[in-house]
Structures are given as structure tokens and as C-alpha cells.
Amino acid sequence: MAYASDGSRCYPFEATRKAAPMTAGNRRHMVRRSKDRTAPASETTRRALWSLLAAALCLSVWLANGPPLFYYDTIGFLEQGESILSSLGLPADAPATATPAGAGAEPGSAPAQDRVVNASRSAIYALLLAGMIRAAGSGGMILLNLGLLWLAVRVVVRQLRPVDAVAPHPPNLTAVALAAACLGSAPFYVAFLMPDIFAPVLILMLAALCAFWPRMDRIDRLAATAHALAAILVHPSHLLMAAVILPVGLLLSPATAGRRWWTALGLIGLLVGTGVAERLVFGYAVERFEKKTAHYLPFVTARLIDDGPGRRYLAAHCPDPDLATCALFDALQAGADPKRFDAPNIIFAQSRELGSLRRLPVETQQAISHEQLRFLADVARSAPAGLVLALLRNVATQIGYFRIDMTIPTEALLAMPDPSGPSAGLGAGRLSGPDRQWLAPLAWLHGTVYLLSALALAGMCLDRRRPAELRTMTVLVLFGIVVNAAVCGGLSEPAHRYGARVMFLLPLTLALLLSIRAAKPRTIVIRRRSGTGRASPHDGA
């Protein structure tokens, strides 16, 4: 704890801001500790070792596994990215024979893939993934993931560095925070070839922008905004998260104090507006250049049916020629396996026992997708209480899901990459072997770290002695984790992959706050003695 010249308590990074102004009659001068321009060799070595340690921890899963970690959608992203690169006149060196869309599927699924484009998958991330793997291999993409996370933490650290205190140098504090994140799931998502790593970056950058905007310099504002914008553009779910987090964050933010309301409107317009514009441009480009139709998979419809309110609504209103979703309800009645009502099976399954949507004609699938928002409104009017309870149940379930198991490829997934296609570099690693007993103790460790970190952060939010900026940032990080659960668990399906991708923000944020709290203030005061020309240093607090 530091003390300002007026005797009031303040945190180290607030000391200079609260100090009394110097006057001509006041011969005591506060000399603010500046950045080390000529750090000794030992200090430079220490910083380098901290950075190397943090990098090694973040890359530990990749180093232990060998190949990168991947998921089912990784293959789709690679094939889509290669298709975009080829359409831009950049074909692969060797002709890639991507697995035909719908190969091996039931009748009715292949034509849908030929005539429509899945808008639920980001073309920007597909292009980034395919281009990076072409240029630098899968290792280049993993290093890009690490660099993205490292720079995001660095932006936050720059706002927390004490001015008049002995505290870790920013590279050290960045390394400490990343090392704490490695007590959780961070190394697995650094090695994961999916856009999931952008979700925690988005939450962290929105929290920083809302909490520290007035004290940020232009470079930090630009860096944080660029990180958040990149995260929004690589997946549609991130756009929904930003649309919820930003308004709440800006209401709590000092950036909106006084006449700074234009700052809030500008941030919302830039980030959310650009994300919406990208979605519109993507749809237009698909229709204009590829002569196909872009549509979103009916995740909302499948979620409503899985939760119960949608199924009950369809049972009461079908058949109805004006409701295309009745065709999906009829297809669901054809099976006998109760798992056919699970949202992922409704969307993706193609077998006779579990399949429903993919077994319908192309036009019907599109009609069901186009009317999912109308279907949501109808169900909300019919059973509002049931809809709210289902959402709360899904959010609570999603928050309790944090295991990293879904980042490790299964045997079925390992059989999917085509050796002659864009996914040829994906394969089995040392962690994807049959012996996975190590996952259970790791889940216990992660769960313990997350629980203790969440409790500590909640206590810090309630501590009014802490600066408002720090409490705002902490509240927004916790709120972002809840929003992630609502968007992913409430609209798609509660899954461990969705929860684990953001949970490491808990130990990361706690490490930042504890490092600031542990900083010991040290101020140098110089008293000028009249007539002597000498100055005597004194340690102050």
C-alpha cells in the first residue's frame, strides 16, 4: 500500500495521480521512478528467463504431444480456407483432393453442401488457418496463438504497472500471469487449431478497454481494439459475446463519465458494427462470387427442441404448412433412439437412428434455418418461464464444464483427416493414445484452481478499498465468463470445450491483482538545502 502526499492511502499505481501538485515554494520534489533505460545485465537475464519459462509452459502441451491438437471443425476450416485461397488465384503447390462435402452421408445431405455455405463458420479464420499453415506449418499457427495471448496480457499489464513502487517489470508480470494461466487450460488452447483462443482474448481486451480507457495511451487503445476486433471476426459467437459484454462494461466504465458517452458509442459501433458488417459482406460475397446461399445452421431451433419448450410447442402446433420446423419435428418422430433429440444430433447426425435435419431436402433445411428466430419468438410467447429456466439451467451446466478432454482428438476424429487433402498434417500425438487416465487428476487440479481463483476474485470485487478500475476489470472478466456460458451453452450445447477455453482467465487475473497488491512502494524524495548546493536522498512511503 502506498501513501499520497495528502496522507490518504492508495494503491501503488495511483500514488502519482493523488500526489499534491508541486509549487515554487515547495522545495520537496517527488522524483517518479521511470522506466529502466539501462537495466543491468542481471536484470535483463532475469526478465529473459521469466519470459522463456512462461513461453515453455504455454507451449508445453504442444511439445508433449508433437502434432497440434485439433477438432472436427478444424478439418472444415482447412478445406474452406484452401478453397478461398484457390479462388483468389493461390492454389496449393500439390493439388489437394479434399473430402467431398457429404461423402458417406445419407441421401439429402450432399446436395445441401453443394448448394449452400455454412455461415456459422468464419471464412476469416479459415483463411488465416490455411494461410498460416501454408506459410509456416502448424507450428506457426500455434506460435501465433501464443503471441496473440501474450500481447493481450501485455496490454493489460501496461495499465497495472506501479509508478512509484518496486514491482515486477512488465515483461516479468506478463510472464507471471501467463504462468498462472498454465495452471489451467491455457497450454491446451495455445496448441489447439481452433478459434477458441480468441474468446479469452476478447474478454480480456473488452475488460481492459472498459476499465482503463481514460489512462490508456493511443498505442494501448489501438492494440486492445485490434485484438478485440480480430476475436470478433474469427467466429460469430464472439460477436454475440461482444454485443452483450460491451454495453454492460461501458455502463461501469469511467470512459463514459461526463461527456465521454461518444466513446462508448464509438466502441460499440466499431467493434459490433464491424462484426455485423463482416457477416453481411460474407453473405453477399458467397452469393455474388460462388453462386451459393449462405445460411446459419439452426442451432437455436435445435437447442429449443433439446431443452423441451420447443418440442412441446411443435407437438401442440404441428402439422402447420406455415411452420417449416414441423418437417424437422416429423423427421424426429421417425426414430426411436432418445439421443436423437440431442442438439448436436439434430444438427449433424445423418444416420437413420439419429439423423433428422440432414435427411431433409435442401430447401426445407434452409427454410428451417431462416425461421429459427421466428421460432424462438413463438416459443418465448408460448412458454416464457420454461424458456428462461432452460437458459439458466444451460448456463449453470456450462459454467460447471471446464475439462480439456475435448481438445484431445479421439480415435474417430483421428481417422477423419485426408492424407492427400488440406488436413494431411493432422494426426495422432503422444497425448491422444488409448491411456487417458491422466485426464481425471488434471481435471481435479484445474477445478481446484478455478474454484479458489473465482472465490478470491469475488472477494476482491466486494472490497471497496481496491481501486474502482481494478474492480471493474475483475467484474467484467467474471461477467465475460458467464456470457460465454450463455452464448455457447444456451444457444449451442453445454460442452467442456466451451468452458475450458475461458476458465484460465481466473488464475491469470488473480495473478495480476496479487502482483499489484504485493508491490512495495518506494519513493525518492530530494530536499534542496539553501546555500549548500547539495541534495540528500530520503526514502519515503
KOLMARVO-373363 format. One record per residue (C-alpha): residue number from 1; chain; x, y, z. Coordinates in steps of 0.001 Angstrom, whole numbers, plus 500000, padded with zeros to 6 digits. Example, Ala and Ser with C-alpha at 12.3 -4.5 7.8 and 13.67 -1.06 7.14 Angstrom:
BEGIN
{1, "A", {512300, 495500, 507800}};
{2, "A", {513670, 498940, 507140}};
! end
This chain:
BEGIN
{1, "A", {500000, 500000, 500000}};
{2, "A", {501344, 503482, 499129}};
{3, "A", {500502, 506812, 500694}};
{4, "A", {499948, 510006, 498774}};
{5, "A", {501360, 513308, 499969}};
{6, "A", {497983, 514233, 501486}};
{7, "A", {498192, 511194, 503766}};
{8, "A", {495480, 509175, 502022}};
{9, "A", {496006, 505533, 501213}};
{10, "A", {496232, 504476, 497604}};
{11, "A", {497494, 501615, 495527}};
{12, "A", {500971, 501995, 494060}};
{13, "A", {499825, 502762, 490547}};
{14, "A", {497590, 505559, 491909}};
{15, "A", {500266, 507232, 494028}};
{16, "A", {501408, 509754, 491436}};
{17, "A", {497873, 510648, 490443}};
{18, "A", {496946, 511506, 494091}};
{19, "A", {500158, 513373, 494897}};
{20, "A", {499854, 517064, 495756}};
{21, "A", {500980, 519437, 492991}};
{22, "A", {504419, 520946, 493362}};
{23, "A", {504771, 524717, 493772}};
{24, "A", {507662, 527181, 493679}};
{25, "A", {507616, 527469, 497434}};
{26, "A", {507690, 523735, 497974}};
{27, "A", {511299, 522533, 497828}};
{28, "A", {510467, 518888, 498292}};
{29, "A", {510207, 517180, 494941}};
{30, "A", {508786, 513771, 494190}};
{31, "A", {511004, 512042, 491628}};
{32, "A", {508924, 509478, 489842}};
{33, "A", {510569, 506171, 489128}};
{34, "A", {510986, 505952, 485338}};
{35, "A", {511472, 503002, 483043}};
{36, "A", {514830, 501348, 483246}};
{37, "A", {516682, 502537, 480166}};
{38, "A", {519942, 500878, 481163}};
{39, "A", {518911, 497814, 483106}};
{40, "A", {521857, 495835, 484471}};
{41, "A", {522765, 492595, 482769}};
{42, "A", {521471, 490526, 485692}};
{43, "A", {518052, 492217, 485455}};
{44, "A", {517904, 491626, 481705}};
{45, "A", {518803, 487982, 482228}};
{46, "A", {516106, 487620, 484874}};
{47, "A", {513479, 489067, 482558}};
{48, "A", {514578, 486787, 479729}};
{49, "A", {514402, 483727, 481982}};
{50, "A", {510905, 484642, 483144}};
{51, "A", {509789, 485067, 479539}};
{52, "A", {511353, 481765, 478465}};
{53, "A", {509712, 479970, 481381}};
{54, "A", {506270, 481366, 480539}};
{55, "A", {506700, 480506, 476849}};
{56, "A", {507803, 476964, 477696}};
{57, "A", {504780, 476472, 479949}};
{58, "A", {502381, 477811, 477316}};
{59, "A", {503906, 475523, 474666}};
{60, "A", {504222, 472537, 476989}};
{61, "A", {501191, 470661, 475620}};
{62, "A", {502365, 471096, 472030}};
{63, "A", {505868, 469951, 472966}};
{64, "A", {504489, 466961, 474870}};
{65, "A", {502045, 465929, 472150}};
{66, "A", {504068, 466519, 468984}};
{67, "A", {501381, 467371, 466412}};
{68, "A", {498894, 470154, 467164}};
{69, "A", {495567, 469446, 468831}};
{70, "A", {492544, 469690, 466553}};
{71, "A", {488789, 469199, 466413}};
{72, "A", {486194, 468163, 463842}};
{73, "A", {485730, 471766, 462693}};
{74, "A", {489476, 472147, 462125}};
{75, "A", {489195, 469977, 459030}};
{76, "A", {486305, 472061, 457748}};
{77, "A", {488213, 475288, 458375}};
{78, "A", {491233, 473981, 456460}};
{79, "A", {489178, 472855, 453481}};
{80, "A", {487269, 476134, 453404}};
{81, "A", {490486, 478134, 453691}};
{82, "A", {492150, 476230, 450863}};
{83, "A", {489077, 476778, 448725}};
{84, "A", {489243, 480533, 449362}};
{85, "A", {492961, 480662, 448606}};
{86, "A", {492421, 478769, 445362}};
{87, "A", {489602, 481125, 444344}};
{88, "A", {491997, 484028, 444961}};
{89, "A", {494456, 482531, 442490}};
{90, "A", {496689, 480887, 445099}};
{91, "A", {496274, 477158, 444580}};
{92, "A", {498266, 474724, 446680}};
{93, "A", {501602, 473505, 445331}};
{94, "A", {500221, 469989, 445127}};
{95, "A", {496592, 469509, 444139}};
{96, "A", {494630, 468721, 447278}};
{97, "A", {491754, 466361, 446986}};
{98, "A", {489574, 467473, 449833}};
{99, "A", {486987, 465053, 451026}};
{100, "A", {483825, 465835, 449105}};
{101, "A", {481272, 467507, 451286}};
{102, "A", {478726, 464979, 452342}};
{103, "A", {480774, 461953, 451296}};
{104, "A", {479435, 458874, 453004}};
{105, "A", {476381, 460775, 454166}};
{106, "A", {472787, 459753, 453909}};
{107, "A", {470706, 460876, 450942}};
{108, "A", {469788, 464524, 451074}};
{109, "A", {472922, 465786, 452803}};
{110, "A", {475392, 466053, 449900}};
{111, "A", {473287, 468400, 447739}};
{112, "A", {472893, 470717, 450708}};
{113, "A", {476658, 471011, 450966}};
{114, "A", {476955, 471654, 447226}};
{115, "A", {474431, 474481, 447071}};
{116, "A", {474777, 476252, 450421}};
{117, "A", {477660, 477568, 452508}};
{118, "A", {477745, 477248, 456282}};
{119, "A", {477770, 480852, 457536}};
{120, "A", {478220, 479633, 461110}};
{121, "A", {481893, 479095, 460315}};
{122, "A", {484152, 482125, 459887}};
{123, "A", {485785, 482475, 456487}};
{124, "A", {488349, 484835, 458015}};
{125, "A", {489612, 482228, 460454}};
{126, "A", {489546, 479579, 457720}};
{127, "A", {491722, 481830, 455549}};
{128, "A", {494042, 482607, 458474}};
{129, "A", {494458, 478950, 459433}};
{130, "A", {495061, 477692, 455905}};
{131, "A", {497384, 480575, 455021}};
{132, "A", {499454, 480251, 458183}};
{133, "A", {499850, 476501, 457791}};
{134, "A", {500943, 477030, 454198}};
{135, "A", {503490, 479654, 455210}};
{136, "A", {504864, 478256, 458477}};
{137, "A", {503201, 474919, 459147}};
{138, "A", {501009, 474074, 462109}};
{139, "A", {503771, 475254, 464447}};
{140, "A", {503424, 478746, 463018}};
{141, "A", {499735, 478794, 463923}};
{142, "A", {500494, 477642, 467472}};
{143, "A", {503099, 480385, 467872}};
{144, "A", {500536, 482859, 466551}};
{145, "A", {498112, 481692, 469262}};
{146, "A", {500793, 482235, 471887}};
{147, "A", {501711, 485655, 470531}};
{148, "A", {498080, 486731, 470488}};
{149, "A", {497568, 485748, 474131}};
{150, "A", {500925, 487190, 475210}};
{151, "A", {500264, 490597, 473649}};
{152, "A", {496749, 490724, 475104}};
{153, "A", {498088, 490144, 478624}};
{154, "A", {500855, 492653, 477969}};
{155, "A", {498290, 495358, 477143}};
{156, "A", {496580, 494787, 480498}};
{157, "A", {499891, 494702, 482376}};
{158, "A", {500846, 498096, 480944}};
{159, "A", {497816, 499579, 482682}};
{160, "A", {498663, 497943, 486017}};
{161, "A", {502347, 498736, 486344}};
{162, "A", {503007, 500718, 489528}};
{163, "A", {504548, 504141, 489032}};
{164, "A", {506111, 504698, 492462}};
{165, "A", {506622, 501097, 493541}};
{166, "A", {509083, 498279, 493447}};
{167, "A", {507150, 495766, 491350}};
{168, "A", {507809, 493250, 488608}};
{169, "A", {508815, 494828, 485327}};
{170, "A", {506002, 494453, 482739}};
{171, "A", {507647, 491530, 480921}};
{172, "A", {508012, 489764, 484266}};
{173, "A", {504413, 490479, 485279}};
{174, "A", {503208, 489284, 481874}};
{175, "A", {505195, 486089, 482310}};
{176, "A", {503859, 485587, 485838}};
{177, "A", {500267, 485970, 484633}};
{178, "A", {500787, 483541, 481755}};
{179, "A", {502458, 481042, 484077}};
{180, "A", {499396, 481245, 486334}};
{181, "A", {497145, 480663, 483310}};
{182, "A", {499120, 477477, 482654}};
{183, "A", {497821, 476124, 485947}};
{184, "A", {494610, 475906, 483963}};
{185, "A", {493757, 475106, 480361}};
{186, "A", {495860, 477766, 478585}};
{187, "A", {498549, 475392, 477145}};
{188, "A", {495890, 473179, 475590}};
{189, "A", {494220, 476055, 473763}};
{190, "A", {497525, 477506, 472607}};
{191, "A", {498125, 474145, 470888}};
{192, "A", {494511, 473885, 469630}};
{193, "A", {493863, 474676, 465940}};
{194, "A", {490503, 476301, 466564}};
{195, "A", {489387, 479925, 467087}};
{196, "A", {488701, 479185, 470772}};
{197, "A", {491842, 481011, 471954}};
{198, "A", {490275, 484256, 470700}};
{199, "A", {487396, 484026, 473220}};
{200, "A", {489509, 484703, 476360}};
{201, "A", {491441, 487353, 474444}};
{202, "A", {488142, 489067, 473610}};
{203, "A", {487002, 489054, 477247}};
{204, "A", {490356, 490358, 478466}};
{205, "A", {490513, 493155, 475900}};
{206, "A", {486931, 494305, 476445}};
{207, "A", {487557, 494357, 480200}};
{208, "A", {490726, 496413, 479680}};
{209, "A", {489072, 498874, 477293}};
{210, "A", {486135, 499463, 479612}};
{211, "A", {488147, 499653, 482847}};
{212, "A", {491258, 501569, 481760}};
{213, "A", {490222, 503632, 478730}};
{214, "A", {490958, 507076, 480272}};
{215, "A", {494505, 506087, 481323}};
{216, "A", {495391, 504153, 478166}};
{217, "A", {497712, 505738, 475638}};
{218, "A", {496947, 505587, 471931}};
{219, "A", {499097, 502551, 471285}};
{220, "A", {497385, 500520, 474000}};
{221, "A", {493939, 501594, 472850}};
{222, "A", {494786, 500629, 469309}};
{223, "A", {496272, 497282, 470362}};
{224, "A", {493332, 496361, 472592}};
{225, "A", {490789, 497380, 469956}};
{226, "A", {492634, 495446, 467248}};
{227, "A", {492765, 492314, 469415}};
{228, "A", {489058, 492561, 470238}};
{229, "A", {488127, 493178, 466607}};
{230, "A", {490180, 490204, 465434}};
{231, "A", {488473, 487996, 468017}};
{232, "A", {485026, 489159, 466881}};
{233, "A", {485773, 488447, 463227}};
{234, "A", {487026, 484873, 463655}};
{235, "A", {483747, 483412, 464960}};
{236, "A", {480094, 484546, 465026}};
{237, "A", {479694, 483533, 468676}};
{238, "A", {482330, 486098, 469630}};
{239, "A", {480215, 488801, 468002}};
{240, "A", {477301, 487836, 470253}};
{241, "A", {479583, 487898, 473291}};
{242, "A", {480849, 491380, 472443}};
{243, "A", {477305, 492643, 471871}};
{244, "A", {476423, 491630, 475456}};
{245, "A", {479666, 492483, 477277}};
{246, "A", {480306, 495917, 475740}};
{247, "A", {477102, 497716, 476837}};
{248, "A", {477388, 496387, 480394}};
{249, "A", {481100, 497130, 480553}};
{250, "A", {480689, 500671, 479284}};
{251, "A", {477981, 501366, 481855}};
{252, "A", {480547, 500531, 484542}};
{253, "A", {483398, 502233, 482745}};
{254, "A", {484954, 505599, 483602}};
{255, "A", {485179, 506066, 479838}};
{256, "A", {481517, 507126, 479842}};
{257, "A", {481899, 509691, 482634}};
{258, "A", {480975, 513272, 481847}};
{259, "A", {480648, 513870, 478130}};
{260, "A", {482544, 510760, 477101}};
{261, "A", {479373, 508944, 476017}};
{262, "A", {480595, 509256, 472458}};
{263, "A", {483472, 506955, 473376}};
{264, "A", {481013, 504211, 474312}};
{265, "A", {479020, 504658, 471128}};
{266, "A", {482200, 504710, 469078}};
{267, "A", {483498, 501466, 470606}};
{268, "A", {480177, 499679, 470154}};
{269, "A", {479887, 500946, 466598}};
{270, "A", {483430, 499969, 465700}};
{271, "A", {483519, 496507, 467261}};
{272, "A", {479943, 495269, 466981}};
{273, "A", {479232, 497222, 463801}};
{274, "A", {482294, 495818, 462052}};
{275, "A", {481336, 492302, 463117}};
{276, "A", {477819, 492704, 461716}};
{277, "A", {479197, 494236, 458520}};
{278, "A", {481562, 491292, 458051}};
{279, "A", {478616, 488882, 458308}};
{280, "A", {476683, 490849, 455670}};
{281, "A", {479665, 491095, 453341}};
{282, "A", {480311, 487367, 453719}};
{283, "A", {476743, 486528, 452710}};
{284, "A", {476911, 488863, 449719}};
{285, "A", {480281, 487503, 448574}};
{286, "A", {479023, 483908, 448729}};
{287, "A", {476002, 484724, 446573}};
{288, "A", {477901, 487040, 444207}};
{289, "A", {481059, 485030, 443535}};
{290, "A", {480301, 481430, 444455}};
{291, "A", {476668, 481453, 443335}};
{292, "A", {475650, 479751, 446562}};
{293, "A", {473443, 480586, 449515}};
{294, "A", {474928, 481358, 452917}};
{295, "A", {472836, 480213, 455844}};
{296, "A", {473337, 479607, 459538}};
{297, "A", {472738, 476193, 460993}};
{298, "A", {469572, 476158, 463148}};
{299, "A", {471389, 475965, 466486}};
{300, "A", {468631, 477949, 468218}};
{301, "A", {465910, 475609, 466951}};
{302, "A", {467866, 472512, 467969}};
{303, "A", {468548, 473974, 471416}};
{304, "A", {464856, 474736, 471980}};
{305, "A", {463859, 471219, 470971}};
{306, "A", {466547, 469641, 473128}};
{307, "A", {465562, 471714, 476182}};
{308, "A", {461898, 470806, 475884}};
{309, "A", {459946, 474061, 475270}};
{310, "A", {460463, 473833, 471504}};
{311, "A", {459460, 470188, 471354}};
{312, "A", {456268, 470845, 473320}};
{313, "A", {455443, 473802, 471073}};
{314, "A", {455853, 471693, 467934}};
{315, "A", {453760, 468870, 469410}};
{316, "A", {450944, 471346, 470012}};
{317, "A", {451095, 473234, 466687}};
{318, "A", {452170, 470687, 464071}};
{319, "A", {451262, 469971, 461356}};
{320, "A", {451300, 473573, 460139}};
{321, "A", {452127, 474380, 456495}};
{322, "A", {453381, 477825, 457540}};
{323, "A", {455884, 476346, 460007}};
{324, "A", {458813, 474688, 458237}};
{325, "A", {460164, 473364, 461545}};
{326, "A", {457239, 470920, 461599}};
{327, "A", {459128, 468926, 458949}};
{328, "A", {462030, 468608, 461385}};
{329, "A", {459625, 467505, 464108}};
{330, "A", {458206, 464817, 461796}};
{331, "A", {461727, 463586, 460995}};
{332, "A", {462466, 463350, 464720}};
{333, "A", {459403, 461191, 465262}};
{334, "A", {460698, 458623, 462775}};
{335, "A", {463460, 457408, 465084}};
{336, "A", {463358, 455517, 468372}};
{337, "A", {466696, 456438, 469973}};
{338, "A", {466149, 459117, 472666}};
{339, "A", {469536, 460642, 471783}};
{340, "A", {468051, 461852, 468510}};
{341, "A", {466690, 464871, 470441}};
{342, "A", {470188, 465992, 471481}};
{343, "A", {471018, 469291, 469789}};
{344, "A", {474264, 468079, 468126}};
{345, "A", {472471, 465045, 466684}};
{346, "A", {469651, 467224, 465371}};
{347, "A", {472175, 469396, 463533}};
{348, "A", {474837, 466939, 462391}};
{349, "A", {473692, 463315, 462625}};
{350, "A", {472966, 461597, 459318}};
{351, "A", {472167, 458027, 460324}};
{352, "A", {468653, 456609, 460249}};
{353, "A", {468642, 456180, 464026}};
{354, "A", {469791, 459674, 464987}};
{355, "A", {469581, 461843, 461877}};
{356, "A", {466799, 464379, 461258}};
{357, "A", {467817, 467745, 459744}};
{358, "A", {470424, 466320, 457374}};
{359, "A", {467889, 463833, 456000}};
{360, "A", {465538, 466587, 454805}};
{361, "A", {465582, 468230, 451344}};
{362, "A", {467881, 471205, 450844}};
{363, "A", {465063, 473722, 450576}};
{364, "A", {463496, 472502, 453807}};
{365, "A", {466792, 472719, 455677}};
{366, "A", {467198, 476319, 454523}};
{367, "A", {463641, 477214, 455486}};
{368, "A", {464159, 475794, 458982}};
{369, "A", {467354, 477817, 459358}};
{370, "A", {465759, 481034, 458145}};
{371, "A", {462828, 480842, 460545}};
{372, "A", {464743, 479957, 463727}};
{373, "A", {464465, 483480, 465176}};
{374, "A", {460725, 483467, 464486}};
{375, "A", {460517, 480050, 466108}};
{376, "A", {462354, 481418, 469155}};
{377, "A", {459871, 484293, 469422}};
{378, "A", {456894, 481910, 469123}};
{379, "A", {458251, 479614, 471840}};
{380, "A", {459055, 482615, 474077}};
{381, "A", {455461, 483833, 473820}};
{382, "A", {454108, 480343, 474412}};
{383, "A", {456283, 479333, 477390}};
{384, "A", {458401, 482262, 478677}};
{385, "A", {459042, 480726, 482094}};
{386, "A", {460121, 477400, 480649}};
{387, "A", {462455, 479166, 478219}};
{388, "A", {464125, 481226, 480960}};
{389, "A", {464517, 478205, 483229}};
{390, "A", {466062, 476190, 480388}};
{391, "A", {468526, 479017, 479654}};
{392, "A", {469528, 479320, 483309}};
{393, "A", {469978, 475555, 483546}};
{394, "A", {472187, 475520, 480462}};
{395, "A", {474287, 478431, 481728}};
{396, "A", {474770, 476795, 485128}};
{397, "A", {475677, 473500, 483461}};
{398, "A", {478125, 475212, 481117}};
{399, "A", {479894, 477050, 483938}};
{400, "A", {480483, 473698, 485607}};
{401, "A", {482114, 472303, 482440}};
{402, "A", {485845, 473040, 482344}};
{403, "A", {487670, 469834, 481377}};
{404, "A", {490097, 469877, 478445}};
{405, "A", {489170, 466378, 477205}};
{406, "A", {487554, 467683, 474005}};
{407, "A", {490823, 469252, 472860}};
{408, "A", {492424, 465785, 472680}};
{409, "A", {491495, 464034, 469385}};
{410, "A", {489511, 460817, 469730}};
{411, "A", {490061, 457692, 467669}};
{412, "A", {487075, 458557, 465463}};
{413, "A", {488450, 462045, 464868}};
{414, "A", {491951, 460784, 464121}};
{415, "A", {490527, 458708, 461269}};
{416, "A", {488996, 461753, 459545}};
{417, "A", {491961, 463740, 458136}};
{418, "A", {492595, 463039, 454451}};
{419, "A", {496312, 462250, 453836}};
{420, "A", {496064, 463853, 450392}};
{421, "A", {493975, 466860, 451442}};
{422, "A", {494466, 470097, 453364}};
{423, "A", {494215, 468231, 456671}};
{424, "A", {497135, 465935, 455877}};
{425, "A", {499253, 467444, 458652}};
{426, "A", {496778, 466500, 461365}};
{427, "A", {497372, 463256, 463185}};
{428, "A", {497808, 461344, 466402}};
{429, "A", {500123, 462629, 469090}};
{430, "A", {501524, 461257, 472303}};
{431, "A", {498582, 462594, 474320}};
{432, "A", {495935, 461000, 472108}};
{433, "A", {496878, 457420, 472959}};
{434, "A", {494443, 454923, 474483}};
{435, "A", {495707, 455542, 478033}};
{436, "A", {493952, 458729, 479178}};
{437, "A", {493871, 458184, 482899}};
{438, "A", {495858, 461399, 483328}};
{439, "A", {492782, 463427, 482386}};
{440, "A", {490994, 462772, 485698}};
{441, "A", {493690, 464164, 488067}};
{442, "A", {494269, 467050, 485666}};
{443, "A", {490561, 467903, 485809}};
{444, "A", {490741, 467842, 489620}};
{445, "A", {493712, 470221, 489554}};
{446, "A", {492018, 472599, 487123}};
{447, "A", {488761, 472542, 489066}};
{448, "A", {490540, 473366, 492315}};
{449, "A", {492489, 476223, 490733}};
{450, "A", {489373, 477676, 489126}};
{451, "A", {487262, 477452, 492271}};
{452, "A", {489855, 479071, 494518}};
{453, "A", {490590, 481765, 491939}};
{454, "A", {486895, 482573, 491455}};
{455, "A", {486329, 482880, 495203}};
{456, "A", {489353, 485146, 495597}};
{457, "A", {488287, 487354, 492666}};
{458, "A", {484741, 487613, 494007}};
{459, "A", {486137, 488784, 497340}};
{460, "A", {488280, 491405, 495590}};
{461, "A", {485234, 492694, 493709}};
{462, "A", {483482, 493304, 497037}};
{463, "A", {486499, 495043, 498582}};
{464, "A", {485751, 498744, 498117}};
{465, "A", {489233, 499664, 499308}};
{466, "A", {490551, 498467, 495968}};
{467, "A", {490648, 500967, 493088}};
{468, "A", {487476, 501138, 491016}};
{469, "A", {489433, 500375, 487838}};
{470, "A", {490672, 497050, 489179}};
{471, "A", {487237, 496078, 490456}};
{472, "A", {485677, 496982, 487107}};
{473, "A", {488172, 494844, 485230}};
{474, "A", {487619, 491903, 487588}};
{475, "A", {483826, 492160, 487368}};
{476, "A", {483975, 492233, 483567}};
{477, "A", {486249, 489188, 483387}};
{478, "A", {483823, 487232, 485584}};
{479, "A", {480868, 488577, 483604}};
{480, "A", {482560, 487601, 480344}};
{481, "A", {482894, 484005, 481546}};
{482, "A", {479153, 483960, 482317}};
{483, "A", {478335, 485468, 478902}};
{484, "A", {480494, 482836, 477227}};
{485, "A", {478455, 480173, 479054}};
{486, "A", {475182, 481801, 477981}};
{487, "A", {476158, 482115, 474313}};
{488, "A", {477760, 478689, 473933}};
{489, "A", {475764, 476639, 476414}};
{490, "A", {472490, 478467, 475905}};
{491, "A", {472473, 478621, 472108}};
{492, "A", {474581, 475627, 471093}};
{493, "A", {475219, 472879, 473642}};
{494, "A", {476856, 472844, 477095}};
{495, "A", {480283, 471347, 476431}};
{496, "A", {483614, 471203, 478237}};
{497, "A", {485413, 472758, 475258}};
{498, "A", {483392, 475958, 475546}};
{499, "A", {484016, 476337, 479264}};
{500, "A", {487680, 475375, 479379}};
{501, "A", {488595, 477942, 476732}};
{502, "A", {487914, 480881, 479097}};
{503, "A", {488359, 479415, 482582}};
{504, "A", {492109, 480026, 482653}};
{505, "A", {491285, 483744, 482842}};
{506, "A", {490515, 483172, 486534}};
{507, "A", {494058, 482313, 487710}};
{508, "A", {495517, 484748, 485165}};
{509, "A", {493500, 487689, 486505}};
{510, "A", {494158, 486691, 490109}};
{511, "A", {497907, 486606, 489465}};
{512, "A", {497785, 490130, 488035}};
{513, "A", {495885, 491514, 491013}};
{514, "A", {498043, 489759, 493594}};
{515, "A", {501205, 491044, 491912}};
{516, "A", {499914, 494600, 492152}};
{517, "A", {498866, 494122, 495780}};
{518, "A", {502293, 492733, 496673}};
{519, "A", {504134, 495695, 495196}};
{520, "A", {506119, 497611, 497811}};
{521, "A", {506148, 501381, 497351}};
{522, "A", {509414, 503272, 497207}};
{523, "A", {509601, 506967, 496522}};
{524, "A", {512746, 509058, 496340}};
{525, "A", {512427, 512498, 497892}};
{526, "A", {515125, 515116, 497305}};
{527, "A", {515449, 518051, 499701}};
{528, "A", {517352, 521010, 498334}};
{529, "A", {519306, 522809, 501005}};
{530, "A", {519689, 526523, 500512}};
{531, "A", {523239, 527702, 500098}};
{532, "A", {524859, 524267, 500018}};
{533, "A", {524069, 523084, 496541}};
{534, "A", {523824, 519588, 497924}};
{535, "A", {520890, 517222, 497851}};
{536, "A", {520186, 514476, 500369}};
{537, "A", {518070, 511482, 499397}};
{538, "A", {515465, 510114, 501784}};
{539, "A", {513268, 507087, 501484}};
{540, "A", {509599, 507919, 501698}};
{541, "A", {506381, 505931, 501562}};
! end
